[in-house]
Amino acid sequence: MKKSQLGLTQLKHIAGTIMLIASLALLQACGSDGKKESRTEDALEKTGDAIEADTKEATADAKEDLKDAAEKADEKKDEAAADFKRERDEAVAKMNVQKEKIDAKIDEIRADMKRQGAKAKEESKEQLARLEVERKELGNDIDKAKNASADAWKDIKVGFKRAGREIGDAFDKAGDKLDKDKN
């Protein structure tokens, strides 16, 4: 919006300059200084020079504005890249913690299975299988996150949030089952 206002201001400046020069040229054209060339031709030549100078000035201003805009865009891009890397690293760290929790829960279920009866072992095997699948999926997600580009990160992040909720639910169910089996 600032550029359009700047452009309108420059356009008004150029139009005003042209009108001023044209009126001066007409005033001079009315008089005669004995030259063979008419004053109108002189005025037109001066008007052309003034327009050329204004055009060069407007072009230089526009180039400077574009340069400033490009620098600001580069700064924003660098900020976004830094934010993406930080966010990705934090997500990978959190997923590694989740993975460690799943590993601990798997080890706990395996240890409990050694002490359980046949029926309880079957139920524990099902829980163990579900946790192992979730662990494998989490490992795949960690690999995806580590290798994600900034463009792909937004889509991946949504999937991670959903997977995190599912893993939390699985922990709750497995914990409840272990608590019942111990009692």
Sequence and secondary structure as in RCSB ss.txt:
>XXXX:A:sequence
MKKSQLGLTQLKHIAGTIMLIASLALLQACGSDGKKESRTEDALEKTGDAIEADTKEATADAKEDLKDAAEKADE
KKDEAAADFKRERDEAVAKMNVQKEKIDAKIDEIRADMKRQGAKAKEESKEQLARLEVERKELGNDIDKAKNASA
DAWKDIKVGFKRAGREIGDAFDKAGDKLDKDKN
>XXXX:A:secstr
 HHHHHHHHHHHHHHHHHHHHHHHHHHHHHS  S SS HHHHHHHHHHHHHHHHHHHHHHHHHHHHHHHHHHHHH
HHHHHHHHHHHHHHHHHHHHHHHHHHHHHHHHHHHHHHHHS HHHHHHHHHHHHHHHHHHHHHHHHHHHHHT  H
HHHHHHHHHHHHHHHHHHHHHHHHHHHHHHHH 
